[in-house]
Amino acid sequence: MATTEGLLQCLAEGRKGSIEFNQTNKRNERREHETWIKIATSENACSCLVEVDRGTQSPIAEVRKAAEEQLQSFSREHGFGVALMEIVHSSQVDVQIRQLSAVLCRRYISNHWIRQKPDFQEPEIAEVHKAAMKQQLLNGLGLEHSKLRTAVSMAVASIAKEDFPDNWPELIPHVMSMLETGEPHLVHGAMRCLVLVSEEITDTQVPHVITHLFPKLFRIFTAVELYDKMIRARTCTVVFKCIKLISLLGDASDSEATSLQLLEQTVPAWLQCFAQVLSSPLRHDDAGELCMRIEIVKILTVIVEVYPHLLSSNLAAMIAAVWQGLTGLVEVYEVHAVYSNSSNDVEVDPADDVDGDRISIETLAWEYMECVREVVGCRHTRDLVKTQLCPIAFTLIRFMQVTVEQLQMWSEDVNAYIAHEDEGSFESSVRISAADAVTEICQSFGAEGWQAVLSAVMGQLEVASRAKAAGEEKWWLKREACMFAIAVISSDCDLQRISTIFRPDDFVRQVVLPDMSADSPAVLKGRALYCVASFARWMPLELAIQCFGPALESLGEASSLPVRMTAARAIGSLSSSGEEDEEPVLGHDFLRPHVPVLLQRIALLLASASEDSALITLEALHQIVKIHSDDVSAQLPVVLEQVLTALSRCAGDIMIASEAVETIASLVERPDAVQVVGEACTPLVMSALQHADRFVCTQVESIVELLSKIVRRVPGQDVFRGPLLDVVFPTLLTIMRTTENEDIIQPGCACLRSYLREAQPELARLQLQGQPVIPDCYYEIVIQILSVGSEGSVTALAPLIEQMFLRCRGAVQHLIPNMLAAALEQLRAARTLQLKQAIVVLFARLLVEDLEATLGFLKEHRLEGGQEALPVLLVCWAKEHGDFSGSYECKVLTAALGSLLLSGDMAVLNMSVPGQRKENSEQRRLTRSQTRNMAENPIDQWTAVPFALKAFLLLLETIKREEEEERSFEGDCVSDEGASADAEGDDFDEGDGDGASRGKGKFPHMSPHLSALSDDGGALANGIQSEACRREIVKTIMAGMHKLRGEDVDRDHQEDPISNVNIKDKCLEVLQTLAQHQRQKLRSCLERTPAALQSVAMAHLGPMIAAQPMH
């Protein structure tokens, strides 16, 4: 690198020359420019740069790093881009280095071309240098090597994105002049440039491209004799990319309307030519023709999807051409993809394959499937499609046949087979796209579509039967495709609604069951087993029993691995009980004798499974484990070994880890398995605790979560014993007192709760060498997490503090104040709803348990800075109560609200808390900075009401919600939609007018008591109604998340007496107590209660109020 200083000196002189140039008279422009070029592209500078480029390719890291640093330094000097382009044009330099220089030039352009770009780096390239580079790049489009032309085209596209057309009007004329020469390397370079430029342009540049470029491209496309098919195909590529860009931006593009107007003028001529191409016979061995058809079909797909009106008068001809092309393609597809794998990928000159796409029959078929799906679902083409539904479905099923390539891949990798079978996978193939198109037929045309697909299936089954009779080797492919089609279209359909058209049990008897025989081809048998899994819940018992035998046999080692995996899926579905109290499809009595052999075979299968196959095997094993059979002790060790192995090697796969944990949790439900499971799990748990860095983070969390699920006392056993107590628990305490690993802390808190629940007597007697007594250990853990833990960790910690208070209050009585003080500090700084709920529920449960002591602490305690603790808790509670979720949590909060409301403590009841969030009534326009500031710092303004009123209204809201749920369960509503509409109507009605007028209209006997309604009370009424929908949405989402995670009911909550409280009865009890003993307070609250909630209060308290008039 000795010449580096020379390069820097040359480039510095170039920069000096540039500065001097900018200061000279215009008449000296050419002379100064030429002088600068000579300096920047001198032999010394370029040779040095070549050496640095070579250094970046060195296998020695130090050399490579030094060269990259030098290049970074050079890029800050004027003349760097011109010097790079000189290397690109130098025939004396290796092609690899020339290509690298072109790539570096593009990067240099991206960073230094225009100052307004977000990633701009100083210095900005001077205008004279930009002009020189543009000319060098245009000349580079005709270089002799295709890789160089591609790299130069990418640099051209980067400039075009910024300068075209205003600051680079000569780009298109120059490229078109190259096309007109007919020279192969010039033509290919020009077309490659156009394709890459079309990828980089913005929507504002599209109208110019359509106006000035599309006509020239159309002339090239129609000049069949002058240009080969690959060049003509790339004109279609440019057209597609422009239309796709506009379609993606849609209304967000200011130029969409202009572009569409221009397209309406130009597209019809293109469509006529497209129809001719698609209608002509397909030459499968012609790469240019395949590429051209692929691009044409892509254009049609986006037009039908987004701008179908562009088809206009060409609609019928275009759709006919698509059908004709589809019919011709399926014949070629079957020959070259399904029955053999010859000539599927066409030989393509690297100069032609611009995007690196795979140009093959399969690629064309895939694009056709996407186009057909859009055509079938488009309302503009509905009438044309409707008459051809059965032929279309018949042809699509042919595309759903398994290809030779897929058969080979599945035989080598069972996970590829499983991934292909699973719904929602990211697999992409002609087969899956064809299945999507068939599904679209059923969804878009309803019963008529189903009839067409079923007719097509029957036709293909007949074809398969004739092929089998004729002795054809692959007769079964169409039969398998038919079962695949039926399974796919049934997956998202309510089969009861179409029972007059399709009966799953008949289909299983007549088609599926015969193909489950031992002599069926493996893939066909696997498809039959998959259909059994899909239709298990629709089978009568006798048919399910018929399917069970072949499925059990297919689980044996004699079957191929894909068949065994699908058999496990079928067994799992036949054994699935859905809800906990439901019987499996086959029933426990039938399955119980088969449990030992099923466990043995599925556990053995799990040993050969990984990734997707491990998941479906675990799911099947879990279903079998839940069938409590007395004769499984012999299988427990092997089952545990394989499940724990799957958990240890899942590499953080959440689904596999969750299924493994739940499977072991189901095993622990068996009293005779607790000790065995504990001993088997101890090594893995200890390893995760002591060497967490050896595991993936989510894997550690799952293993520690497993510990919390297996810490169970055996029914009838007086003493909790074993390695879980003697080995694991001391290690857990040690780790929890020092670790900052969130993946251990959060599930670890649940583990500590489990030990406290199951082994409290043993913990009280346990002496740990070198550690404090157990309560003090727990205390140290709590303080450590409250001091440095994340919000997620503190959220998991709050229930542990609650259980420490409830289960061993005497041992931790002196420690409780410090823990609660730290929890209040966390509440004051809390940002997440989950943390706020956890801490509020903690204090609510303590208030229910010991109102006097807890309330006394809250009144006396001061947070850091002197702030009172009680307002911090009550303000947060009042704001967030409507968004809190969870059955147990709501019961605790309701009970605590009732206790506070009946406490008679005026300091609490009169405390001002948030009533409802204020709406911004100002409709003024905001500047961008004001809008941004409001988004970053939202103003959280609430009305102020006494806590007594807030608590009273929340109790009424709870009663109202519970009664609405009761009515929905009783079936009083005519339909779900009707109930929803009525509820929405009620909300709107209640939102009109003020609270007093609504109260007088509905309850005239209450009008004297409503005259004192304050503005705050009315605002609160509106707020409760306006936020009801939002709160319900939040609750639904959170409940759904818990359900998706498979979270079971917390055993601490189950054992808490408060979980048995009827929340509605508890609210009514509080209100009735108010009516009997604190009537003045009730009167005060009723006067400020909105009309919608007055009806709830009067429905239950009316007789009591009438019997004892208020004074």
ROSE-423363 format. One record per residue (C-alpha): residue in one letter; x, y, z. Coordinates in steps of 0.2 Angstrom, whole numbers, plus 5000, padded with zeros to 4 digits. Example, Ala and Ser with C-alpha at 12.3 -4.5 7.8 and 13.67 -1.06 7.14 Angstrom:
BEGIN
A506249785039S506849955036
***
This chain:
BEGIN
M500050005000A501550114997T500650214984T499250264995E500050434999G500150464981L498350434978L497850544992Q498950684985C498250664968L496450664975A496850814986E497550904970G495950854962R494950934976K495951094975G495751094956S493851084959I493851224971E494851334959F493651284945N492151344955Q492951514957T493551534939N492651624924K491351514914R492551524899N493851424908E492651284913R493151154900R495051184902E494951164921H493751014920E495050924909T496450974921W495450894936I495050734926K496850714922I497350724940A495950614947T496250474934S498150484934E499050314932N499750334950A498050364958C497150224948S498450094951C498450134970L496550114970V496649944961E497849884975V496749944988D495249854980R496249694979G496649714997T494749715001Q494749534994S496149475004P495849315015I496949395028A495849495040E497049625044V497449665026R495649665022K495249785037A496649905032A496049915014E494249945019E494750085031Q495850165016L494350155005Q493250235018S494550375019F494650395000S492750414999R492950575008E494050644994H493450734978G493750634963F493450464971G491950424960V492850464944A494350364948L493250214952M492450234935E494150244927I494550074934V492850004928H493350054910S495149984911S495349824901Q497049804910V496149764926D495449604932V493549594929Q493249554948I494149714953R493249814939Q491549744946L492049784964S492449964958A490749984950V489949924966L490950044977C490450184965R488650144968R488950154986Y489850314984I488350384974S487150334988N488150425002H488750574993W487650614978I486250734986R486350815003Q484450795007K484550605009P484450535027D486050435025F487050575017Q488950595021E490050735017P490650795005E489350814992I489950774975A490150934964E489050964949V490550944937H491050784945K489250724944A489250764925A490850664922M490250514932K488550514922Q489450504906Q490650374911L489150264918L488150284902N489750224892G489950084904L488250014900G489049944884L490549854892E490949684885H490649584901S488849554908K489349574926L490049744923R488549794914T487449744929A488549834941V488549994931S486649984928M486449974947A487450134949V486450214935A484850174944S485450254960I485750414951A484150404941K483150394957E483750564962D484050654945F482850574932P482050654922D482350844927N484250834930W484650684918P483550704903E484750614892L484650454901I483150374891P483750434874H485450364877V484750194882M483550194868S484950234855M485850084862L484349974859E484250024842T485949974837G485549794837E487249754845P486949614858H488049684872L487349854869V485549794869H485749684884G486549824894A485249944889M483849834894R484649784910C484849964914L483050004911V482449854922L483549914937V483050094934S481250044935E481549964952E482350124959I481150264952T479850344963D477950354960T478250544954Q479350484940V478150344934P477050464923H478650524914V479150344911I477450294904T477350444893H479150434886L479750254888F478150144886P477950184868K479750144864L479649984874F478049934865R478849954848I480249844854F479049714861T478049704844A479649704834V479649514834E480949504820L482249624827Y482349584845D482449414853K481149354866M482249384881I482349574877R480549584873A480149494890R481149634899T480049764891C478649684901T479749684916V479849874916V477949884913F477649774927K478749864940C477950034936I476149964938K476649874953L477450024961I475850134958S474749984965L475749974981L475750154985G473850174980D473050324987A474650374996S475350424979D475050594973S475350534955E474150384955A472750474946T473950544932S474750374930L473150284928Q472550404915L474150374905L473950184908E472150184901Q472850254885T474350134883V473849974891P472449914879A473749894865W474849794876L473449684882Q473049634864C474849584861F474849484878A473249394873Q474149334857V475649274866L474649174879S473549094866S475049034856P475748854859L477048854873R478848804869H479448744886D481248744881D481348924876A481949024890G481449194882E479649134879L479549064897C480249234904M479049334893R477549234898I478049244916E478149434915I476449454906V475549344919K476249454933I475649614924L473949534922T473849484940V474249654947I472949734935V471549614940E471949634958V472049824959Y471549904942P470349784934H469549924924L471049934914L470549774905S468949864899S468549804881N469949674881L469249584896A468349434888A469849404876M471149424890I470249294901A470049174886A471849194883V472249154901W471148994901Q471948944885G473748964891L473248884907T472648724898G474148714887L475348744902V474548604913E475048474900V476848534899Y476848544918E476248364921V477548294908H479048394915A478748424933V477548294939Y478048134929S479848174926N481048314931S481848334914S482148504907N481148594921D482448734923V482948804906E484648854902V484749044903D486149154898P486749254914A486649404903D484749384901D484349324919V484249504926D483449474943G484249304946D482549224945R482249044941I481549034924S480648864923I478948784920E478648784938T478948974940L477749004925A476448884933W476548974950E476249144942Y474749074933M474049004950E474249184957C473349254942V471949134942R471649164960E471449344957V470349324942V469149204952G469049324966C468749484955R466949544954H467349614936T467749444930R466349354939D465149324925L466549254914V467249144927K465549074933T465248974917Q466948894918L467048844937C467148654935P468448654921I469548784931A469448674946F469848514936T471348604929L471948674946I471848494954R473048434941F474248574946M474048514964Q474948344960V476548314969T478048344958V479548234956E480648364965Q479448364980L479448174982Q481348174982M481448314995W480148245006S481048075006E482648165012D481948285024V480348245034N480248425040A480048485022Y478548365021I477748425037A478048615033H477148585017E475648505025D475448635039E474248775036G474948945039S476748895034F477848995024E478048865011S477748914993S477448804978V476348774963R475348644973I474948764987S474548914976A473348804966A472548754982D472348934987A471448964970V470248814973T469848884990E469549054982I468248964970C467348904986Q467449064995S466949174980F465549074973G464848984989A463848824986E464048844967G465948844969W465848694981Q464848604968A466048644954V467548584965L466748424970S466248384952A468048414947V468648304961M467448164956G468148184938Q469948174944L469548014955E468847934939V470347974929A471447904943S470447744943R470647714925A472547754926K472647624940A471747494930A472847534915G474347494926E475147664926E476447684939K475947854946W474047834945W473947884963L474548064961K472848134955R471948044969E473148114982A472848294974C470948264976M471148224995F472248374997A470948484988I469548434999A470548445015V471148625010I469448695006S468648615022S469948685034D469148865035C467348815031D465848775043L465448605036Q463748595044R463148735033I463548635017S463048465024T461848455010I463248464997F464748385006R464748255020P466548225027D466048055034D465547995017F467048055009V468147975022R467247805020Q467247805001V468947884997V470047905012L469847745021P470347635006D471947725004M472547695022S472947515018A474647445020D474947425001S474547604997P475947724991A476747815005V476247985000L474547934996K474347845013G475048005022R473748105013A472347995019L473048005037Y473048195035C471248185030V470848085045A471648215056S470648355047F468948275048A469148185065R467848295074W466548255060M466648065061P465447955070L466247835082E466147685071L467047765057A468347845069I468647665075Q468947605057C470147735054F471147705071G471747535066P472647585050A473347745059L474047635073E474847515061S475547665052L476447715068G477547565067E479347565062A478947475046S478147635039S479147775032L479547925043P478348045034V476947915035R477347895054M477248075057T475548095048A474947945058A475448035074R474448185068A472948075065I473047985081G473148155090S471648215082L470648055086S471248065104S470948255106S469648305118G469548495114E468948565130E469548485146D467848405150E467448345133E467648155128P468948125114V468248075097L468647895101G468147905119H469247865134D468547695136F469147645119L470847725120R471347675137P471947495133H472947565118V473847705128P475447605132V475747555114L475347725108L476547805121Q477947685116R477747715097I477547905098A478947925110L480047825098L479547925084L479948085094A481748025095S481848045076A480948215075S481548385074E480848565071D479048545063S478948355065A479448365083L477948485086I476648375078T477348225087L477348315104E475548375101A475048195098L475948135113H475148265124Q473448205119I473848025123V474648075140K472948165145I472047995144H472347925161S472747745160D473347635174D474647535164V475847665158S477247655172A478347555160Q478247695147L478547845158P480447835157V480547835138V479247965136L480048085149E481748055141Q481148095123V480148245129L481548315139T482748285124A481548385113L481448525125S483348535127R483648535108C482248645103A483448795101G482148915108D480748865097I479248925108M477948815101I479048655104A479548715121S477748755126E477048585120A478448495129V478148585145E476248555144T476548375140I477548345156A476348455166S474948335161L476048185166V476248265184E474348255186R474648075188P475048045207D476147895203A477248005191V477648155202Q479248075209V479847995193V479548165183G480448265197E481948155196A482048145177C481848335175T483148385189P484748375178L483948485164V483348615176M484948615186S485948645170A484748785164L484948875181Q486848855183H487348875164A485948985157D487249045144R487248875136F485448885131V484348995120C483549135131T481749065128Q482348895131V482948945148E481249025152S480348865146I481348745157V481148855173E479348865169L479348675169L479948675186S478448775192K477248655185I478048495192V478248555210R476748465216R476348375232V475748195229P473948175235G473948085252Q475848115255D476248205271V477948265266F478648345251R480248265246G481548225233P482848315222L481648455218L481748505237D483448445241V484448495226V483448615214F482648725227P484348785236T485048815218L483548915213L483649025229T485549055226I485249105207M483749215211R484649315224T486049365212T485549345194E484949485182N484349355169E482549405164D482249225157I482649155175I481849285185Q480149295178P479749105178G480849085194C479549195203A478149065199C479348925205L479549015222R477649025223S477448845219Y478748795233L477848905245R476148825241E476648645240A478048635253Q477748765265P478048655281E479648585273L480248755269A479948815287R481148675293L482348675279Q484148735284L485248795270Q487148795273G487848965272Q486149055268P484849145279V483249065284I481949035269P480849195273D482449305273C483049225257Y481349265249Y481449435256E483149465248I482549405231V481049525232I482049675237Q483349635223I482049625209L481149775215S482749875215V483549825199G482249715190S481349755174E479449795173G479149615167S480149545182V479249655194T477549605186A477949425189L478549465207A476949545213P475949385215L477449305225I477349455238E475449425239Q475749235243M477049275256F475849385265L474449265264R475349095267C476749145280R476249315286G476949285304A478649245297V478749395285Q477649525295H479149625299L479749625281I478149675273P478249865275N479949875266M479249765251L477649865250A478650025250A479749965236A478249905226L477450085228E479050155220Q478850035206L477050085204R477450275203A478650245189A477650105180R477350125161T476549955156L474749915160Q475349735166L476449805180K475149935186Q473849795187A475049675196I475449805210V473649875211V472949695213L474349655226F473749805237A471949765233R472149585240L473049655255L471549775258V470349635257E471349525269D471849665282L470949825278E471549915294A473349875293T473549905274L472650065274G473650125289F475250085280L474650175264K474150335274E475750345284H477050295271R477950435261L478750395245E480450465240G480250655239G478850655252Q477450605241E475950525250A475750335245L473850325246P473550445232V474850365221L473850195222L472150265221V472450375206C473250235196W471850115201A470550245196K471350275179E471750095174H470349995182G469349985166D470849905157F471249775170S470849595165G470749425172S469349335182Y470249325198E471049495197C469349575194K468549485209V470049545220L469849725214T467949725216A468049655234A469349785238L468249925231G466849865241S467849865257L468550035254L466750105250L466050035266S467550075277G466850245282D468550325280M468250495274A470050525270V469950385257L468150415251N468350605248M470050585240S470050665222V470450535209P470250535190G468450515184Q468550505165R469850565152K469350735144E469150745126N470050885116S468650995111E469751115101Q469651085083R471051205078R472351155065L474051105072T475751125064R476850975061S477951015075Q476351035087T475750865081R477350785083N477550855101M475850795105A476250615099E477850615109N477050695125P475250665125I474250765137D473350655149Q471850755156W470450685167T469050755177A469150745196V467850645206P467850585224F468450405226A466850355233L465850405217K467250315206A467050155216F465150165216L465150185197L466450045194L465349925205L463849975194E464849945178T465349775184I463449725188K462949785171R464349695162E463949535172E462049545168E462449575149E463549415149E462149315158R460849375145S462049325131F462349155138E460449125141G460149155123D458949305125C459749395111V458949355094S460749345086D462449395090E462349535076G460749595083A461349605100S462949695095A461849815085D460649845099A462149875111E462950005099G461250085097D461050105116D462750175118F462350315105D460650345113E461450365130G462750485123D461450605117G460950745129D461550775147G461350665162A459950755170S458750745155R459150555153G458750525171K457150625171G456550535155K456850355162F456650375180P455450515185H455450465203M457350505204S457250675197P457250775214H458950685218L459750725201S459550915202A461250925211L462150835197S463850925194D464750945178D466050825183G464750695186G464050715168A465750715161L466050555170A464450475163N464950515145G466750455148I466150285155Q465050255140S466350315127E467750205134A466750045136C467149985119R468950025121R469049935137E468149775131I469349775116V470849775127K470149635138T469749535123I471449545116M472349515133A471149365136G471549295118M473449315121H473249215137K472249085128L473549075114R474949045126G474048905133E474148975151D473148875163V472248935179D473448995193R473348865207D473649005220H472149085213Q471148925213E471548905232D471149075236P469349085244I469049245235S469049155218N467449075223V466549245226N465149285213I465749455207K463949515204D463349455221K464849545229C464349705221L462549695226E463049655243V464049815245L462649915237Q461349845248T462449875263L462550055258A460650065256Q460349995273H461750085283Q462450225273R461050305264Q461750475264K463250415254L462150315243R461050465239S462650565235C463250435223L461550415215E461350595211R462950595201T462650425192P462350435174A460650375168A461250215160L461950155177Q460450225187S459350085179V460549955186A460550035203M458650055204A458349875197H459149805213L458949945226G457350025220P456249925233M457449965247I457450145242A455550155241A455350075258Q456450205266P456250375258M457850475258H457850635268
***
